[in-house]
Amino acid sequence: MIDRREFLKKAALATVGTIALSKSSSSFLQEETADLGKSKQTEELIPVVISTWKHGIPANEAAWKVLQSNGRALDAVEQGVRVPEEDPKVTSVGYGGLPDRDGFVTLDACIMDEKGNCGSVAFLQNIKHPISVARMVMEKTPHIMLAGKGAFDFAMVNGFKKENLLTKEAKEAWLKWKKESKYNSKKSKGYDTIGMIAIDKAGNISGACTTSGLAWKYHGRVGDSPIIGAGMFVDNEVGGAAATGKGEAVIKMAGSFLIVELMRNGKSPQEACEIAIQRIVKKQSDHKEFQVGFIALDKKGRYGAYSINKGFQFALFRNNQNQLLDSNSFLI
């Protein structure tokens, strides 16, 4: 006969098993990957690059070329996100980005390397590649962020070219919006930022984030993308994370930093992304009205992605395969 103490012990073990089985399939796969032998992890999971949205597919391709040539993760993320920055068909990043309510295309970007060095630009105009200006801020100045005219002047002094970033299509969309919306900023749309995290063959991690921001925003608005710890954050001992969606919501909870700290404390990338989204849902009562999505990558090459609303996609390149994947979401 089983005594009371033995019965309680077995009941507790059964409860733990039930909790484990209730985890999402994505979390289970991430943890299963972590159980691979160290040599197999190195062989199959590194290098890795993950980025947001469908424009992450061509961005990953560019980043992967750098990684496969034994290049630094820092170079990979810069070269990767430059692809959507110069694509006029991507209306939420760089050239072709939808303008603010006054018709100006203003850009935000940040970059961070494996040593914790970082640089960013905010409210930058007439420069096609803000990510490269952000890197130059990191490498050539004692500062982290330059904004507005100061960022533009810095870019010009350092050899960047002044360009008109408002495409014909973006201008037509803006004129149509202005006529129909009567400057109602609550009807603004479009914030498909590209964030990217990469691990190189040496096991070092870097990240980048770049965007033209919320379409039809107030002139001067800056979102989360150039803010280290909000739009993107990397710690080479732990991993990295990046955000997309409504920047104001991400800034309020320092989203990317939170995810990295959760991973530092033992959470998988998937669990960390889910907890961060749950934090927004709990703290921000209007969460059903906007989208936020996170991606994360840890030191072992495990990844995670999660969003408030369905529809968030992310691109993952590993094992010589580049895939566009659908993220799970809090709201179905």
N, C-alpha and C positions, 0 to 999 in steps of 0.2 A: 504493500500500500504506500502511496506517495504521501509524505507528510506535508504540512501546510507550507513550510519554507520552500520545499522543492517545487511545489505547485506554483507558488508565486514567482519563483525564478523562471520556470518554463513559460508562464504567462507573459512575463516581461519580454522574454526573447521572441515570443510570437508577435507581440505588439511591434517590436523593432522591425521584424520582417515585414509586417503589413505596411509600416511607414515607408520602408525602402521600396516596396512594390508600387506604392502610390505615386512615386516620382514620375515626372514626364519622361517620355521615351528619349527626348533629346538629352536630358540630364544623365540618364542611364548610359547612353552611348558615350558621352563625354567621360564619365567615370570609368567605363569599361576600357576606353582608350588609355586612361592613366595607368591601368594595370599591365600594360605591355612592358616587356623587358626594356632596360635602358638602351641597349644597342638597337633594338627595333624602333624605339621612339626616334632616335637620332636618324636612323635610316629612312623612315617613312614620314615622319611628321615635321622635319626641319630640312629645308626652309619652308615657311608658310607665309601667305599673305591673305588678309581678309579685308574687305571694303564694303561700303554701303551701296545699295541700289544697283540697277542694271548697268549703269555706266561704270560700275566697278569691274565689269568683265574686261573691257579693253584697258582699263587702268591696271588691273592685275597682270595683264599680259606684259605691259611695259615694266612693271616692278619685277616680275618673274625673270625677265632677261637679265636684270642686274643681279638678282640673287643667284641665278644659275652660273653666272660668271664670277662667283665668289665675291660679289660686291657687297658693300655695307647696306644694312637695312635702311639707314638714313637716305642713301642715294636712291634706293628702291622706292621708298614712299614718295620722295620728291618727284622722281620721274613718272611714277604711277599716276599721281593726281594731276600732273601737268596735262595728261591726255584729255580728261573732261574739261579742264580749264580752257583749252584751245578749241574745243568742239562747239561750233555755233548751234548745234542741235540740242545741246544740254542747256536747258533754260534756267538752271538753278546754280550754275557754277561758271565763273569766269566769263569769257567771250560768249555772248548770246544770252547771258543771264537776264532775267526780267528786271526792269528798273524799279526804283522807289517811286513814291507817289508823284514826285516832281520830274520824273523821266531820267534820273541819273542811275547808272549802273555802279554800285559801290560794293567792294569786295572785302572779305575777311578771310584770314588764313592763319594757321599756326603749324609748327613743326617741332619735334622733340627727339633727341637722340638717346643712345644707350647710357650716356654719362649724366643724363639729367639736364643737359644744355637745351635751351629752347628759345624760340623766337616767334614773333607774330606781327601781323599788320591788321589794322582795322580801318574801316571807312576809306579804303584806298580806291582811287578812280584812275581810269585810263592806262592801267597796267595789266596786261593779259595774264601774267603768271604771278599772282600774289604769294604763292607758296615759295617761290624762289626768292622773292624779296624778304619773306619771313626768315628763310634760312640765312640770308645775308645779314639781317638784323642780329641773328644769333651769333654769327661768326665774326662780324666786323664791328659790333658796338658793345658797350657795357650794359645795354638795355635788353629787355625782353619784348616790349611792344612799342611800335610806332603807329601813329594814327593820322588819318586825314592828309592834309597838305604836307605835313612833316614826313609821312611815309612816302608820299609821291616824290617829294624833293630828294629824299634819300635814294629812291629807286633811280631817278634820273641821273644823279651824280655817279651812280654805280653802274651805268651803262644800259639800263632798261629803256625801252622805246615807248613813247607816248602813243597810244592808239585809241580810236573810237570803239568802244565795246558794245554800243547799242546797235544791234543788227536791225535790219529792216523788219524782220518778223517780230522781234521783241518790241520795237517801236509801235507797230500796228496793234499788238496786243495791249500795250499800255494805253494808247489812244482810245481803244474800245472800252477798256476798263474804266478809264477816267470819265467817259461819257455815260456809262451805265451805272457806275457805283457812286458817283458824286463824292469821291474821296472818303467813302465809308471804309475805314481801315479794317473793320471787323470782317469784311468780305475778302480780305487778301488771301492769297493761296501760294503754294509752291515753296517748299523748303527742303528740297532733296539734296542736302549737303553730301559731299563725299568725304567720308572719314576712312582712313586706311591704317592698319597696323601690320607690321611685317617682322619676321624673325629670319635672320640670315644664317648662313652655314656655320658661323662661329657661335651661334646661339644668342646673338645680341638683338635687341628689340628697339624699333623706332616707330614713330607715328606721325601722321599728317592729317590735316583737316582743312578744307577750303570750300568757299561758298560765295554766291552772290546774295545770299540772304533771302529773307521773306519778301516775296513780290509785293509791290505797292506799299512797302513799309514807309514810315515817316523818314524824311531826309535826316540822316545822322544816326539812325538806329543801328546798333551793333548787337549781334546775337551771341550765341555761345561759342561759335566756331573758332574765334581767335583767342579764346580764354583757356589757358592751360588749366586743366582740372575740370573744366566743364565740357567743352567740345571734344577734347582729347587729352589723354594723360598716359604716360609710360613710366614704369619703374623696372629697370633691367633685372632686378632680383625677383620680380613677381610676374609682370606681364603688362598689357596695355589695353586701353578701351577707347572707343570713339562713339560720338552721338550724332543723331540726325533727327530732324523734326523741329518742333517749336523751341527755339533757343531759350526763350524766357523761362520755360518750364525746366530746362536742363540746368540753367544757371542757378535757379533757386535751390537746387539740391546737389550742386557740384557733381554732376552725374558720373563723369568718367573717373574722377578721383575716387568716388565712392566705390565703384566697381573694382578698381585695383586694390583698394583697401580690403574689400570683402574677400578677394582672392588671396591677399596676404594672410588673412585670418582663416584660410582653409576652404573657402567656397570654390567650387568649380567655376569656370567662366560662364557656363549656362546659368548656374544658380545665382551668381552675382548679378547678371543682367536681369534676371527675373525679380530679384529683391529690389533692384534699383527702380524698375518699373512699378512695382508694388508701392514703393515709397512715394512716387508721384501720384499714384491713384489715391493713396491714403491722405496725402497732404494737400492735393490740389483738386478741389471739388468740381472744376470744369474740365476734367481730363477727358471726358467723352467727346469734347469739341475739337480736339487736336490730336496730332500724332507725335510720338517720340519713339525712336528705336535706338537700341544700343548693340554694338558688337564688342567682343572681347577676345583676347588671345593670351594664354598664359605661357610661362617659361617652358613648359613641356610641349607646347604646340597644340594644346587643346583649345577649342574655340567655343564661343557662345553667342547667341543673338536672341533678342526678345523685343517686343514692342507693345504699345498700348492697344492699338487697333490692328486688325488684320490688314495685310497688303504690303507689309515691309519685306523687302528682299535684300539679300546680301550676297556678295560674290566671294567664293573661297577657292584659293589656288594652293593645292598641295598634292604630293604624289604625282606630279606632272599632269594634273587634271584641274581645269578651271571650270567651276560650276556656279550657276545662279540658283540660290536656294531660297525657299520661303521660310520666313521666321514664324515661330509660334507667337501668339499674342495673348494679352490678358483678356481683352474683349473679343468675343467670337463673332 
